[in-house]
Structure formats: C-alpha cells, structure tokens
Amino acid sequence: MELGSIMHFLEDKTILVTGATGFLAKIFVEKILRVQPNVKKLYLLLRATDAESATQRLHNEIIGKDLFRLLKENLGSKFNSFVSEKMTLVPGDISYEDLNLKDYILREKICNETDVIVNLAATTNFDERYDVALGINTLGVKHVLSFAKKCIKLKVLLHVSTAFICGERRGLIVEDPHPYGASLNGVPGLDIDTEKRLVQKTLNQLLEEGATKYEIEVAMKNLGIKRATLYGWPNTYVFTKAMGEMLVETLKGNMSVVIVRPTIVTSTFKEPFPGWVEGLRTIDSLIVAYGKGKLTCFAADLKAVFDVIPADMVVNAMLVAMVAHANQPDDIIYHVGSSVRNPVRYGNLLDYCLRYFTEKPLLNKDGNPVKVGKITMLGNMTSFHRYMFIRYLLPFKGLELANAVLCKYFQEMYLDLSSKIRTVMRLADLYQPYLFFHGIFDNMNTEKLQSAARQGGVEMDVFYFDPKMIDWEDYFMNIHFPGTIKYAFKR
C-alpha cells in the first residue's frame, strides 16, 4: 500500500462520479473542489433526459444546497466560472449499458480521460420496487464495471456498498467479499440472471392483466421483499446491494477495485461545517418524531451497538482508500463505522434525545413548546405488535374481536387497522433488523489504512476518518440533532 499526499494525487486528475445528486456524492464533490481546486475535471453522472434537465438538477440538487456555502464564500464571484470549468454534467443512467450515454463524443472523451471512477449511484429505500433496486444496485454495478474497462487511463474504481449486506448476522463481521450466488441462510439457487428474468416475467404478467400503476408498484415492492427474505436478507435494499458486490468480485478482472462499506451514515462531523445532513435519514425520522411528541413507543435492544459514522469521515476514508489502491490490480473491502473503535448504543441515543428535546423543545403548530418525556420501551417485535394491538385495535374493535385477532398471533390485525397504522407496522418491520442488530463490524483493513496513511504522509488533519476522535454525547447534542432540525426537518 503506497500512500502520500492526497492533495498531490488529486491534482490534475479526472474523476467520474455516478449518482452525483446523492448525499455522499455531494459531500465527495464539495470536498475535492474545496481542498484541491487544481483537480482537472469532475464528470458528474446523473439521471436526466437531456443536458438542460441535467443542468437544472445540478443547480437545484447539488450546488444550490447549503453544503456548498463555504466554497461559495471562498470563491466569491468566481464560483460559477469555477464550477463550469471543473464540473461536466453527464446525463445518463447506470441501469443501462454504457451508462445510457447518448452523446458518443462525450462518452469517448470520458473513456479517454478518466483516472478514477467512484460509483455512488444507488437507491437506499428499504422498501424499493424490486425492478428499480435490481436495475440500479445490482445490474448498475455490472454496467459501471463494463464501462470502467473501456477507460484507458483508469487507475482505480471505488464502489460504495453498505456494511449491512451481512443481513442479520451476529458477532464479529469481517471485511470479506461476498461470493457469487451465496445466500445468507443456505438456500441454494441464487442467480442474478434468474432474478432479472423473474422481474421481467412478473412485469409482463401484470401488464397483460391490466394492472394499474399502483398495483404494479405494490407487486414489485412485495416481490423484492419476498426474494430478499427467501435468501436470508431482511429487505430489498441490502439484498440488491449484496448482489452488486457479487458482480464486482466476478467481473473486476485485473482492475484496481476498492469496496467501501459504510455503516449508518449521519451528518457531517466537521467539514465543510458540522451537522450538515440531507433529508431524514434512517434513525433521524424516529428522532424527529420523538421531538414532535409523536413517538409513544420505541422497539429496540437498548444494549445493542448503534453503528453510526459521520458522512465526512466516510468521504475521507473513500479518498484515502482511492489513493492507496490506485494502480494496484487487486480488490479490498473497507468497513467504515464505529462499532469496534468507538461504540455507541441505542440506550445512549434515547438518553441524548430526552435531554436535547427537553432543553431545546420543538414548537407545535400553535408555537408552543412540545413536551417530551420517557417513552414506552419494547424489547422485541412481539411486544411491539402487542402494544400496537392494544393501543389502536382494542379500543375500536372491542374485546371479542380483539381476542380473536390476538389468537391468530396478530397477523390478521392488519386487516382491521387503518392504512396509516399498517404503514407504521410495515416500517417497523423493515427497520427491525437494525434496531435489534447484534453484529460488530470488524475494521482491520480500515485500521491498516489509517496506519499507512499516518506513516505515508497523508494530510490526516484534512482527511480524518478515525471514529475514536468522536465524543458521541457532544456529537449528538451539539452537532447531529441541531443539524437535523436545521437542514432536514420539514416543519
């Protein structure tokens, strides 16, 4: 592993970034432009029908964000010309071969100039349509790898996955590749081509039957969950991301490939400023619901490790790994998380929430402070179902009907609950694997990367990614909660 100045490596380099409007992608782009303005070119691939709509997305979803505030302040009136010089928008879609690049001249230019490809394109929705998730998270990886092989100057391909492709495994989870076709529960027959054909067959059947757009969406979501659970994964997102990794291992050839697996990504720790986040991500929806006084119960193992990592640390780890493995024809996997170096637990999170929203309450629609207090803690999903049953079904349906439903282990209660409550129950089931997760993500490779970076002259004050430096109480109370309320909470 040869390392040196990250700044020097980035100078005069051309980088293709897929999924350019995504949360991590924006932070990655902003970081490079801010710390190394002498980067040659950033090709930003984003889904758009033409250059005009791509430009609109650039301004609305990337440089128009508050994230670029510091860069704008530093450059002043030169900001627009700098962006025009350094960024080239590429309308495309990794769901298609050749990334759906319609402009042949631009496609050849990218293939001839690109030094690094960073694949950040993904759909992170746990409950995504299976056809969409398979197209982006799995087959999209295949198309990126195929395109990368045409890039004559390519030094490294960095693929961003997720640590949670491990499913619901317990204990120490190592930074090992996931073999092609291997299920998590031993069920044989997992094959990506078969999954692709199944999706197309199901879509064709639905169209022949005259299914509505809504019916097709529901059917595709249900198919994703069904196929994921068949092979041992808890949801469509991690299942399709796991299959994407399988394709990396199968198709990489002699390319230099790095896989980065972040855990739960949260708001920025330091750069470009503390607390920036976009949207209510993962656990943040529960945090805000609590602050609004709408979270009456919480199902989780309070002793379980809540593995989170700030977004800027993930980006810094990506940049260092990218440099470390440039022109090294191998592949390596990095877990980027905190559960080994600096664990925080769900019990801590609950305590921080209570203290923060007591000291700094949100205001209700009348402008009055929302009072929060201790909530009902449920140690397993059976207790959660029982709680929802008693609170929402029993008062309205009566004891006789309630007992009948109870005897059928709560399944049929969904028929009697309102659509809103069914949605809550479905979300609870989707998040359950993470609220009761008992795995610890080994980060031996990441530790070695940190050590090599320190010894190799990397600017670690700029490209920091050691979670040991985080004081979790200070981070949540003074950075993450305020940032979430400021940047993500839609009043």
C-alpha angles and dihedrals in degrees: 000000000000117000137172137141112350088200091057093048093052093050112108092356126138116219129188113209119191122201089030096174093056125111098253093037092059091050090047092051094045092049094053095046092048100046099032112029088169092071105128102223143344113205106201114201113201134161109263137133095229145353093273095056089043090055090049090052090048092057098038101039106025123021092021090065122101087243089082093052096106093047090050091050092049095049100035112179091001093066098094095046090046092052091047091052098045103035127063117185116223115194106211148113128234089211087080135059115270085018087278091281104170096182104082094191092051091046092054091046091054092047091051098045109033118113098172135024119200113191108205098146111123145129108235097187108126089207098044124147107269094231091053096045093045091048095052108026098039115017090033089064090054091052093048091051091049091050091046091058088061093055103098096195097042113142101176143356116213117197120193113213131156133263089227095073080099089079113207098335118149133219126020113355112200130211095256129139120256110241119235113266095007114137123204094235101042095256106146129220104058106154126160095213089053090051090051092051091046091054092050093046092050092048091050091050092050092050092048089052091052095244116181123243090257093049091051091050092051092046092050092049092049091047091054093052091044094052093043095051091043089065098036105266120125099222146008094257099060092037093057092041089053091052088049089058090049088059092050090056093045101044107030095097110178095335122126102249131179125188117201116196112192120191118217106337117216138177122309118284099206116337138111078349133324122276104018112152136156121223128340100301123200108302093016093081088061092046092054092043088055092048090051090053092244099112107087098164138024126201113205144110100258091202093054118107113254101210108207133157129188115249096238090057090053091051092048091050089050092053095048092046090048092056094041093057102036110132091004107125096215139081131240136178127223126195108208108195144101108243095103103033101035116000124196123189136217089247089060091050092052091050092049091050093052093049096043098048091042091055096037107024123190117241123243124225090277092055095252123132114262112235115222130188143161114318132213108273118211119195099201142016094255088061090048092053090047091050093050090046094053095041101044109019107034098056092052105034102040133238098282095055091038092056091050091053092045091055089060091059095256097288096116092048087086088070091059100041124090120257090254094055092045088055091052090050092049092050090049090053091049094051096039095093090060098041089055098033115143102182128112118208112229111220103186092132091049090049090053089049091053092049093048090047093053092047094041099058100258114163093247093175087064100032099040119159106156109125089200088081091064121100097202096202091053092043096053097036099042105023118019102038095044090044093050092050093046102042108022110026110098107204 
